[in-house]
Amino acid sequence: MKVGGVLAGLTVLLASLVARVALGVPLPVELISDRFLPFVPVAAFVPSLGVVGGPVLAKELAFYSSFLILIGIGLSAARGYARLDRHRLPILAGAALAGWLLALAVLWPALASNYHGLPPDSARLLAAGTLAVLFALLAGVLHVTRRDA
């Protein structure tokens, strides 16, 4: 199941990158940063940039660490999915739906951004749809790569 988790994480990563380049949808790590960095006091934020080597290196660190985070999410999801004995597909689908709804609830204000300049309402719909696809891909790859699926 480890292979399935890594494949699921890599699939979500690749789809995120494609959506970023082709559609201008921010990466999940960018959405999370955009949502929560405004709550960090300037007095704490500026010194933290110095610790990581400046704003450009901080952005690169967040970008590359998101690869590991997505693979970790895939591995964690695979481990949980492997423990299910019965009704695993409905539970997996429900978990993907719940994850998507939670992401929408938490990230809603940040979903209005788009790197291709879409108006906020269009950008929000596109980002919400992209997140739905990412959760569906994660669940789909986990299910397909399960050994006894």
C-alpha positions as CSV (number, residue, x, y, z in Angstrom):
1,M,0.0,0.0,0.0
2,K,3.0,2.3,0.4
3,V,3.4,2.4,-3.4
4,G,-0.2,3.3,-3.8
5,G,0.1,6.1,-1.3
6,V,3.2,7.5,-3.0
7,L,1.5,7.2,-6.4
8,A,-1.6,9.0,-5.0
9,G,0.5,11.8,-3.6
10,L,2.5,12.1,-6.8
11,T,-0.7,12.1,-8.9
12,V,-2.2,14.9,-6.8
13,L,1.1,16.8,-7.1
14,L,1.2,16.5,-10.9
15,A,-2.4,17.5,-11.2
16,S,-1.8,20.5,-9.0
17,L,1.1,21.6,-11.1
18,V,-0.9,21.2,-14.3
19,A,-3.7,23.2,-12.8
20,R,-1.3,25.9,-11.7
21,V,0.3,26.3,-15.1
22,A,-2.7,25.7,-17.4
23,L,-5.5,27.3,-15.3
24,G,-3.7,29.6,-12.9
25,V,-5.1,27.8,-9.9
26,P,-2.8,28.2,-6.9
27,L,-1.1,25.1,-5.5
28,P,-2.6,23.8,-2.3
29,V,0.4,25.1,-0.3
30,E,-0.2,28.6,-1.9
31,L,-3.8,28.5,-0.9
32,I,-3.0,27.6,2.7
33,S,-0.3,30.3,2.8
34,D,-2.6,32.9,1.4
35,R,-5.3,31.9,3.9
36,F,-3.2,31.8,7.1
37,L,-0.2,34.2,6.6
38,P,-2.3,37.3,7.1
39,F,-2.9,36.1,10.7
40,V,0.9,36.1,11.5
41,P,2.0,39.3,13.1
42,V,4.5,41.3,11.2
43,A,6.8,41.3,14.2
44,A,7.0,37.5,14.0
45,F,6.8,37.1,10.2
46,V,9.8,39.3,9.2
47,P,12.3,37.6,11.5
48,S,11.1,34.2,10.3
49,L,12.0,35.2,6.8
50,G,15.5,35.9,7.9
51,V,15.8,32.4,9.4
52,V,15.0,30.7,6.1
53,G,17.1,33.1,4.0
54,G,14.6,35.7,2.7
55,P,11.2,35.7,1.0
56,V,12.3,34.0,-2.2
57,L,13.9,31.1,-0.4
58,A,10.9,30.9,1.9
59,K,8.6,30.5,-1.1
60,E,10.9,27.9,-2.6
61,L,11.0,26.0,0.7
62,A,7.2,26.0,0.9
63,F,7.0,24.9,-2.8
64,Y,9.3,22.0,-2.4
65,S,8.1,20.9,1.0
66,S,4.6,20.7,-0.5
67,F,5.9,17.7,-2.6
68,L,6.8,15.8,0.6
69,I,3.6,16.9,2.3
70,L,1.4,15.6,-0.5
71,I,3.3,12.3,-0.6
72,G,2.9,12.1,3.2
73,I,-0.9,12.7,2.8
74,G,-1.0,9.9,0.2
75,L,0.8,7.5,2.5
76,S,-1.4,8.4,5.5
77,A,-4.5,8.0,3.5
78,A,-3.3,4.7,2.1
79,R,-2.6,3.4,5.6
80,G,-6.0,4.3,6.8
81,Y,-7.6,2.9,3.6
82,A,-5.7,-0.4,4.0
83,R,-7.2,-0.9,7.5
84,L,-10.8,-0.9,6.2
85,D,-12.2,-4.3,5.8
86,R,-15.8,-3.7,4.6
87,H,-17.6,-0.9,2.8
88,R,-14.2,0.6,1.9
89,L,-15.2,2.3,-1.3
90,P,-18.2,4.3,0.2
91,I,-16.0,5.2,3.2
92,L,-13.2,6.4,0.9
93,A,-15.6,8.4,-1.2
94,G,-17.2,9.9,1.9
95,A,-13.7,10.8,3.3
96,A,-12.8,12.5,0.0
97,L,-16.0,14.4,0.0
98,A,-15.5,15.4,3.6
99,G,-11.9,16.5,2.9
100,W,-13.1,18.6,0.0
101,L,-15.8,20.3,2.0
102,L,-13.4,21.0,4.9
103,A,-10.9,22.5,2.4
104,L,-13.6,24.7,0.9
105,A,-14.7,25.8,4.4
106,V,-11.2,26.7,5.5
107,L,-9.8,28.0,2.3
108,W,-12.8,29.8,0.9
109,P,-11.4,33.4,1.1
110,A,-8.1,32.3,-0.6
111,L,-9.9,30.5,-3.5
112,A,-10.6,33.8,-5.2
113,S,-7.0,34.2,-6.4
114,N,-5.9,33.1,-9.8
115,Y,-2.5,33.5,-11.6
116,H,-4.2,34.0,-15.0
117,G,-6.3,37.0,-13.7
118,L,-9.7,35.5,-13.6
119,P,-12.4,37.5,-11.8
120,P,-12.7,36.4,-8.1
121,D,-16.0,34.5,-8.5
122,S,-14.8,32.6,-11.5
123,A,-11.4,31.9,-9.8
124,R,-13.2,30.6,-6.7
125,L,-15.4,28.2,-8.8
126,L,-12.3,27.0,-10.7
127,A,-10.3,26.5,-7.6
128,A,-13.1,24.7,-5.8
129,G,-13.6,22.4,-8.8
130,T,-9.8,21.8,-9.0
131,L,-9.8,20.8,-5.3
132,A,-12.7,18.4,-6.0
133,V,-10.6,16.8,-8.8
134,L,-7.6,16.5,-6.5
135,F,-9.5,14.8,-3.7
136,A,-11.1,12.5,-6.3
137,L,-7.7,11.7,-7.8
138,L,-6.3,10.9,-4.4
139,A,-9.2,8.5,-3.6
140,G,-9.2,7.0,-7.1
141,V,-5.5,6.2,-7.1
142,L,-5.7,4.7,-3.6
143,H,-8.6,2.5,-4.6
144,V,-7.0,1.3,-7.9
145,T,-3.7,0.6,-6.3
146,R,-5.1,-1.4,-3.3
147,R,-3.9,-4.9,-3.7
148,D,-7.2,-6.6,-3.2
149,A,-9.3,-4.0,-4.8
